[in-house]
Amino acid sequence: MIRSMPRRVTSLTFGLLCLVSTTLAQAEPALRTGTIIMGVPRSAFVVLGADRLWTNALPKPEDPPWERRGRQGKIALHGSLPLAVAAAGLATLGSERDTVDYIRELITPLDKSSLNFDTIVERLRAYLHEKVQAVRDPAKRALATNPADAEAKMRLKVARLTLVVAYVEAGRATLGWAQLDDEWKAKRESAPHGAVAWPDSLDRFYTKGPFAGGASLFGYSVQEPAKLVEHVRRVIQAGIHEEARLTHGRNRQVGGPVDVVLIDAKGARCVPSCRPP
């Protein structure tokens, strides 16, 4: 998300990522974390996409990389409503509870009358913000006592959440985002603009490369659902391949498979399907 928000730092892994909306290619990246999530709306449907690679969001600094890395779905789908939420930030909440599973539980009780951006964001904020603060507050106290505490620094760095919310109500699509750390904020986006997040290592690729500019990044000319699904998949896969090239396959922050979800009047569903982790 670009001009619409001040620069922040967040993480689903250890990396940084920018969340962009509207005209990112010409502006300073505003939000960063270690994953790729993307939401692109049209008048009657929304497409969400996300990579699968994750690392333990709250590791001990001495943990080796192979004990941190795995794969995790980053998009929570409602079972019956045309509603889905993509998440970047803390991979686990509480006693190592999967964040996306928790988000799925939070949105499951919602009914058709709840398909309102402010209502959805407030429900997520009310439950998730305190979970984030429960990690941040002890880390801040530890750093106040010992500014060199490496584990506390790491916990404070990753204890944030970024959510991309998409739904369709009465044939009309809505896309927006929310950010939770010490404070929280939220904003709706309007088609054809969207929201996308990527690691800082991919700044040049996405802002100067083949997807530079909102029209290329969000596929302004693409109006058919199936074609927009493939566009979002292609944008994310291209970033994964570029990061692999830049890091020579080491210290990866993003990776496949890529999950892409279509939200329309029929509901929210993976296209063609979301493979198991």
C-alpha positions as CSV (number, residue, x, y, z in Angstrom):
1,M,0.0,0.0,0.0
2,I,1.6,3.1,-0.9
3,R,0.9,6.7,-0.3
4,S,-2.2,5.7,1.7
5,M,-0.2,4.7,4.8
6,P,3.1,5.6,6.5
7,R,6.0,3.2,6.3
8,R,5.8,0.2,8.7
9,V,7.7,-3.0,9.3
10,T,6.1,-6.4,9.6
11,S,6.9,-10.0,9.0
12,L,5.4,-13.4,8.4
13,T,9.0,-14.7,8.2
14,F,12.1,-12.7,9.0
15,G,11.9,-10.6,5.8
16,L,10.5,-7.3,5.0
17,L,7.8,-6.5,2.5
18,C,5.9,-3.6,1.1
19,L,2.2,-3.4,0.8
20,V,1.2,-1.3,-2.1
21,S,-2.0,0.3,-3.3
22,T,-2.8,2.5,-6.3
23,T,0.6,4.0,-7.5
24,L,3.3,2.1,-5.6
25,A,5.7,2.1,-8.5
26,Q,6.3,5.9,-8.2
27,A,6.2,6.1,-4.4
28,E,8.2,5.0,-1.3
29,P,7.0,1.5,-0.1
30,A,4.9,2.0,3.0
31,L,4.6,-1.4,4.6
32,R,7.0,-4.3,4.6
33,T,7.0,-8.0,5.6
34,G,8.3,-11.4,4.4
35,T,5.7,-12.8,2.1
36,I,3.8,-12.0,-1.1
37,I,0.0,-11.4,-0.7
38,M,-2.0,-9.7,-3.4
39,G,-5.6,-8.6,-3.8
40,V,-7.2,-7.2,-7.0
41,P,-10.8,-6.2,-7.2
42,R,-13.2,-5.7,-10.1
43,S,-16.8,-4.5,-9.8
44,A,-18.3,-7.9,-9.1
45,F,-15.4,-10.1,-7.9
46,V,-12.0,-10.1,-6.2
47,V,-9.0,-12.2,-6.7
48,L,-6.6,-12.9,-3.7
49,G,-3.2,-14.6,-4.1
50,A,-0.4,-15.6,-1.7
51,D,2.8,-17.6,-1.7
52,R,3.2,-20.5,0.7
53,L,6.6,-20.2,2.3
54,W,6.8,-19.3,5.9
55,T,9.2,-19.5,8.8
56,N,8.4,-19.7,12.5
57,A,7.4,-16.2,13.4
58,L,8.8,-16.4,17.0
59,P,12.0,-18.4,16.8
60,K,15.0,-18.4,19.1
61,P,17.8,-16.5,17.4
62,E,20.0,-19.6,17.6
63,D,17.5,-21.9,15.9
64,P,18.9,-23.2,12.5
65,P,17.0,-22.3,9.4
66,W,15.7,-25.8,8.8
67,E,13.8,-25.6,12.1
68,R,12.1,-22.4,11.1
69,R,11.0,-23.0,7.6
70,G,7.8,-24.7,6.3
71,R,4.7,-24.1,4.3
72,Q,1.5,-22.6,5.4
73,G,-1.7,-21.3,3.7
74,K,-2.0,-17.6,4.1
75,I,-5.6,-17.1,2.9
76,A,-8.6,-17.9,5.2
77,L,-11.9,-18.7,3.3
78,H,-15.4,-18.5,4.7
79,G,-17.2,-21.8,4.3
80,S,-20.4,-20.3,2.8
81,L,-20.0,-16.6,2.3
82,P,-18.1,-14.8,-0.6
83,L,-15.5,-13.7,1.9
84,A,-11.8,-14.3,2.3
85,V,-8.9,-12.8,4.3
86,A,-5.2,-13.0,3.4
87,A,-2.7,-12.6,6.2
88,A,0.9,-11.6,6.6
89,G,2.7,-11.2,9.9
90,L,2.8,-13.4,12.9
91,A,2.4,-17.0,11.6
92,T,1.3,-18.2,15.1
93,L,-0.7,-16.8,17.9
94,G,-0.8,-17.8,21.6
95,S,0.5,-21.3,22.1
96,E,1.8,-21.7,18.6
97,R,-1.7,-21.5,17.2
98,D,-1.8,-21.1,13.4
99,T,-2.8,-17.5,12.6
100,V,-4.8,-18.2,9.5
101,D,-6.7,-21.0,11.2
102,Y,-7.6,-18.5,13.9
103,I,-8.7,-16.0,11.4
104,R,-10.9,-18.6,9.8
105,E,-12.5,-19.3,13.1
106,L,-13.2,-15.6,13.6
107,I,-14.9,-15.1,10.3
108,T,-16.9,-18.4,10.3
109,P,-19.7,-17.1,12.6
110,L,-20.3,-14.1,10.2
111,D,-23.5,-14.1,8.2
112,K,-24.7,-12.3,5.1
113,S,-25.7,-9.2,7.2
114,S,-22.1,-9.0,8.4
115,L,-20.6,-8.4,4.9
116,N,-19.5,-4.9,5.7
117,F,-15.9,-3.8,5.7
118,D,-16.0,-2.0,9.0
119,T,-17.8,-4.9,10.7
120,I,-15.3,-7.5,9.5
121,V,-12.3,-5.4,10.3
122,E,-13.6,-4.6,13.8
123,R,-14.2,-8.3,14.5
124,L,-10.7,-9.2,13.4
125,R,-9.2,-6.2,15.3
126,A,-11.0,-7.0,18.5
127,Y,-9.5,-10.5,18.7
128,L,-6.2,-10.2,16.9
129,H,-4.9,-6.9,18.2
130,E,-4.6,-8.1,21.7
131,K,-2.8,-11.2,20.5
132,V,-0.3,-9.1,18.7
133,Q,0.2,-6.9,21.7
134,A,0.6,-9.9,23.9
135,V,3.8,-10.6,22.0
136,R,4.9,-7.0,21.6
137,D,4.5,-5.8,25.1
138,P,6.9,-8.4,26.8
139,A,9.4,-7.8,24.0
140,K,9.3,-4.1,24.7
141,R,9.7,-4.6,28.4
142,A,12.7,-6.9,27.8
143,L,14.4,-4.4,25.6
144,A,13.8,-1.7,28.2
145,T,15.8,-3.8,30.6
146,N,18.4,-5.1,28.1
147,P,18.6,-3.2,24.7
148,A,20.9,-5.9,23.4
149,D,18.3,-8.7,23.9
150,A,18.4,-10.4,20.4
151,E,15.4,-12.5,21.0
152,A,13.2,-9.6,22.2
153,K,14.3,-7.6,19.1
154,M,13.3,-10.4,16.8
155,R,9.9,-10.8,18.6
156,L,9.2,-7.1,18.3
157,K,10.1,-7.1,14.7
158,V,7.8,-9.9,13.7
159,A,4.9,-9.2,16.0
160,R,2.6,-7.4,13.5
161,L,-0.2,-8.4,11.2
162,T,-1.4,-7.2,7.9
163,L,-4.7,-8.4,6.6
164,V,-6.3,-8.1,3.1
165,V,-10.0,-8.5,3.3
166,A,-12.2,-9.3,0.2
167,Y,-15.9,-10.0,-0.1
168,V,-18.8,-9.7,-2.5
169,E,-22.2,-8.4,-1.2
170,A,-25.3,-7.8,-3.4
171,G,-23.1,-8.4,-6.5
172,R,-20.7,-5.7,-5.5
173,A,-17.0,-6.5,-4.6
174,T,-15.0,-4.8,-1.8
175,L,-11.3,-5.0,-1.1
176,G,-9.4,-3.4,1.8
177,W,-6.6,-3.9,4.2
178,A,-5.9,-3.6,8.0
179,Q,-2.6,-3.3,9.8
180,L,-2.1,-4.2,13.4
181,D,1.0,-3.5,15.6
182,D,1.0,-1.1,18.6
183,E,-1.8,0.7,16.9
184,W,-4.1,-0.3,14.0
185,K,-5.5,1.2,10.8
186,A,-7.6,0.1,7.8
187,K,-8.5,1.3,4.4
188,R,-10.7,0.3,1.5
189,E,-9.3,0.2,-2.1
190,S,-11.3,0.9,-5.3
191,A,-11.0,-1.0,-8.5
192,P,-9.0,-1.2,-10.6
193,H,-6.4,-0.5,-7.9
194,G,-5.5,-3.3,-5.6
195,A,-3.2,-4.2,-2.7
196,V,0.0,-6.2,-2.9
197,A,2.9,-7.0,-0.4
198,W,6.4,-8.3,-1.2
199,P,9.8,-8.6,0.5
200,D,12.1,-5.6,0.2
201,S,14.5,-7.6,-1.9
202,L,11.8,-7.5,-4.7
203,D,11.4,-3.7,-4.7
204,R,13.4,-3.2,-7.8
205,F,11.8,-6.1,-9.6
206,Y,8.2,-5.0,-9.0
207,T,8.8,-1.2,-9.3
208,K,11.2,-1.2,-12.3
209,G,10.6,-4.6,-13.9
210,P,7.9,-6.1,-16.0
211,F,5.1,-5.2,-13.5
212,A,6.1,-1.5,-13.0
213,G,3.1,0.7,-12.7
214,G,-0.4,0.0,-11.4
215,A,-1.7,-1.0,-14.8
216,S,0.8,-3.8,-15.2
217,L,0.8,-4.8,-11.6
218,F,-2.9,-5.0,-11.1
219,G,-3.8,-5.9,-14.7
220,Y,-6.2,-3.0,-15.3
221,S,-7.1,-4.4,-18.8
222,V,-7.9,-7.8,-17.4
223,Q,-11.7,-8.1,-16.7
224,E,-12.4,-11.9,-16.9
225,P,-12.2,-13.8,-13.6
226,A,-10.2,-16.7,-15.0
227,K,-7.7,-14.4,-16.7
228,L,-7.3,-12.2,-13.6
229,V,-6.7,-15.4,-11.5
230,E,-3.8,-16.3,-13.9
231,H,-2.5,-12.7,-13.8
232,V,-2.3,-12.7,-10.0
233,R,-0.7,-16.1,-10.1
234,R,1.9,-14.9,-12.6
235,V,2.7,-11.8,-10.6
236,I,3.4,-13.8,-7.5
237,Q,5.3,-16.6,-9.2
238,A,7.5,-14.1,-11.0
239,G,8.4,-12.6,-7.6
240,I,9.2,-16.1,-6.2
241,H,11.5,-16.8,-9.2
242,E,13.2,-13.5,-8.9
243,E,13.9,-13.9,-5.2
244,A,15.3,-17.3,-5.8
245,R,17.7,-15.8,-8.4
246,L,18.7,-13.0,-6.1
247,T,19.4,-15.2,-3.1
248,H,20.8,-18.2,-5.1
249,G,18.1,-20.3,-3.4
250,R,19.3,-19.4,0.1
251,N,17.6,-17.4,2.9
252,R,14.3,-17.5,1.0
253,Q,11.3,-15.4,2.2
254,V,8.8,-16.4,-0.4
255,G,8.1,-19.7,-2.2
256,G,5.4,-21.9,-3.9
257,P,3.0,-23.3,-4.3
258,V,0.9,-20.2,-5.0
259,D,-2.7,-20.1,-3.7
260,V,-5.2,-18.0,-5.7
261,V,-8.7,-17.5,-4.5
262,L,-11.7,-16.1,-6.5
263,I,-14.4,-14.4,-4.5
264,D,-17.7,-13.7,-6.4
265,A,-21.4,-14.0,-5.8
266,K,-21.0,-17.8,-5.7
267,G,-18.6,-17.8,-2.8
268,A,-14.9,-17.9,-2.1
269,R,-12.9,-20.7,-3.6
270,C,-9.3,-21.7,-4.5
271,V,-8.7,-21.8,-8.3
272,P,-8.1,-24.4,-9.3
273,S,-7.5,-25.7,-5.7
274,C,-5.4,-24.9,-2.7
275,R,-3.0,-27.8,-2.3
276,P,-2.2,-29.0,1.2
277,P,1.0,-27.5,2.8
